[in-house]
Amino acid sequence: MPERLHKLLAAAGLGSRREIEDWIRAGRISVNGALATIGQSIELRDRVMIDKKPFRFKLESKTGKPRPPRVLLYNKPEGEIVSRDDPEGRPSVFLQLPRLRGAKWIAVGRLDINSGGLLLFTTSGDLANRLMHPRYEIEREYAVRIMGLLSQAQAQQLLDGIELEEGIAKFDRIEDQGGEGSNHWYHVVLKEGRKREVRRIFQAIGLMVSRLIRVRYGDIMLPSRVKRGQSLDLEPLQVEALLRSVGMIEPQEEKPHVTKRHVVSSHDVKPSQPTRAGQGKTGPARKASRAGHPFPGRDSGENAPRQRRKPR
């Protein structure tokens, strides 16, 4: 069945759909000897050339369809940037990831250099777009340490909405995780990923964030066994559940061993080892509260504060 050229190439991990369209406009792609056009549909047997070099789609031997994308979970330490090019030569998260052949890792959102925690990477530009686009309303959850205590009135203000330069921003949920003085932790949930949004929301009401850790993206938690600087490949069934959750494959009756929540647990595939000496500990741990918590009993790992013990 014919598919859009830019969609297939993005799904193959060559870049986002927008990047592929730019390549087509620049005349870098041809199909069956003729220059490709925007919106062109092709079949997998068609001869595709990129920069005058043949490109072959990797297919599953049983179905003849393109192979599902890889999805990688990475525990980003503070001090790394989410960029391949940096004039200042700072450490990049891309240098810590497994190497690919015939594809590239696409970051699902960003974390600034002073923030850490869960980062997702995939070889599918289409999947990355769906996980980031505001219309899909994918939740992001952060553990936040602030200087001071959030009053009830301030918390309500953050839930109602704060005026930022680009418009109204707000949290969907706020959970007090305990602590005293300059070591008080909260968990906040929002459904978009503007630049430094969590920090700017708190700053708008006069509170400074001293530490920020992303602990969840959609249904995917940061497992406690994945230490800072380590990565973890999602299993095929986990990738399938993720693709289904964003509408990239048709929904079907859930299998007994596939759950809707908690796509990754602390007992999954052995993660990669830290790439630099000194990486390992992720800081404060958190025990999810069952009362009123959206996912009671889930493994939230050691990357966020516990309720009944002061974080370090």
Secondary structure in CASP SS format (residue, H / E / C, confidence):
PFRMAT SS
TARGET T0000
AUTHOR 0000-0000-0000
METHOD secondary structure of the structure
MODEL  1
M C 1.00
P C 1.00
E E 1.00
R E 1.00
L H 1.00
H H 1.00
K H 1.00
L H 1.00
L H 1.00
A H 1.00
A H 1.00
A C 1.00
G C 1.00
L C 1.00
G C 1.00
S C 1.00
R H 1.00
R H 1.00
E H 1.00
I H 1.00
E H 1.00
D H 1.00
W H 1.00
I H 1.00
R H 1.00
A C 1.00
G C 1.00
R C 1.00
I E 1.00
S E 1.00
V E 1.00
N C 1.00
G C 1.00
A E 1.00
L E 1.00
A C 1.00
T C 1.00
I C 1.00
G C 1.00
Q C 1.00
S E 1.00
I E 1.00
E C 1.00
L C 1.00
R C 1.00
D C 1.00
R C 1.00
V E 1.00
M E 1.00
I E 1.00
D C 1.00
K C 1.00
K E 1.00
P E 1.00
F E 1.00
R C 1.00
F C 1.00
K C 1.00
L E 1.00
E C 1.00
S C 1.00
K C 1.00
T C 1.00
G C 1.00
K C 1.00
P E 1.00
R C 1.00
P C 1.00
P C 1.00
R C 1.00
V E 1.00
L E 1.00
L E 1.00
Y E 1.00
N E 1.00
K E 1.00
P C 1.00
E C 1.00
G C 1.00
E C 1.00
I E 1.00
V C 1.00
S C 1.00
R C 1.00
D C 1.00
D C 1.00
P C 1.00
E C 1.00
G C 1.00
R C 1.00
P C 1.00
S E 1.00
V H 1.00
F H 1.00
L H 1.00
Q H 1.00
L C 1.00
P C 1.00
R C 1.00
L C 1.00
R C 1.00
G C 1.00
A C 1.00
K C 1.00
W C 1.00
I E 1.00
A E 1.00
V E 1.00
G C 1.00
R C 1.00
L C 1.00
D C 1.00
I C 1.00
N C 1.00
S C 1.00
G E 1.00
G E 1.00
L E 1.00
L E 1.00
L E 1.00
F E 1.00
T E 1.00
T C 1.00
S C 1.00
G H 1.00
D H 1.00
L H 1.00
A H 1.00
N H 1.00
R H 1.00
L H 1.00
M H 1.00
H C 1.00
P H 1.00
R H 1.00
Y H 1.00
E C 1.00
I C 1.00
E C 1.00
R E 1.00
E E 1.00
Y E 1.00
A E 1.00
V E 1.00
R E 1.00
I E 1.00
M C 1.00
G C 1.00
L C 1.00
L C 1.00
S C 1.00
Q H 1.00
A H 1.00
Q H 1.00
A H 1.00
Q H 1.00
Q H 1.00
L H 1.00
L H 1.00
D H 1.00
G C 1.00
I E 1.00
E E 1.00
L E 1.00
E C 1.00
E C 1.00
G E 1.00
I E 1.00
A E 1.00
K C 1.00
F C 1.00
D C 1.00
R E 1.00
I E 1.00
E E 1.00
D E 1.00
Q E 1.00
G E 1.00
G C 1.00
E C 1.00
G C 1.00
S C 1.00
N C 1.00
H E 1.00
W E 1.00
Y E 1.00
H E 1.00
V E 1.00
V E 1.00
L E 1.00
K C 1.00
E C 1.00
G C 1.00
R C 1.00
K C 1.00
R C 1.00
E H 1.00
V H 1.00
R H 1.00
R H 1.00
I H 1.00
F H 1.00
Q H 1.00
A C 1.00
I C 1.00
G C 1.00
L C 1.00
M C 1.00
V E 1.00
S E 1.00
R E 1.00
L E 1.00
I E 1.00
R E 1.00
V E 1.00
R E 1.00
Y E 1.00
G C 1.00
D C 1.00
I E 1.00
M E 1.00
L C 1.00
P C 1.00
S C 1.00
R C 1.00
V C 1.00
K C 1.00
R C 1.00
G C 1.00
Q C 1.00
S E 1.00
L E 1.00
D E 1.00
L C 1.00
E C 1.00
P H 1.00
L H 1.00
Q H 1.00
V H 1.00
E H 1.00
A H 1.00
L H 1.00
L H 1.00
R H 1.00
S H 1.00
V C 1.00
G C 1.00
M C 1.00
I C 1.00
E C 1.00
P C 1.00
Q C 1.00
E C 1.00
E C 1.00
K C 1.00
P C 1.00
H C 1.00
V C 1.00
T C 1.00
K C 1.00
R C 1.00
H C 1.00
V C 1.00
V C 1.00
S C 1.00
S C 1.00
H C 1.00
D C 1.00
V C 1.00
K C 1.00
P C 1.00
S C 1.00
Q C 1.00
P C 1.00
T C 1.00
R C 1.00
A C 1.00
G C 1.00
Q C 1.00
G C 1.00
K C 1.00
T C 1.00
G C 1.00
P C 1.00
A C 1.00
R C 1.00
K C 1.00
A C 1.00
S C 1.00
R C 1.00
A C 1.00
G C 1.00
H C 1.00
P C 1.00
F C 1.00
P C 1.00
G C 1.00
R C 1.00
D C 1.00
S C 1.00
G C 1.00
E C 1.00
N C 1.00
A C 1.00
P C 1.00
R C 1.00
Q C 1.00
R C 1.00
R C 1.00
K C 1.00
P C 1.00
R C 1.00
END
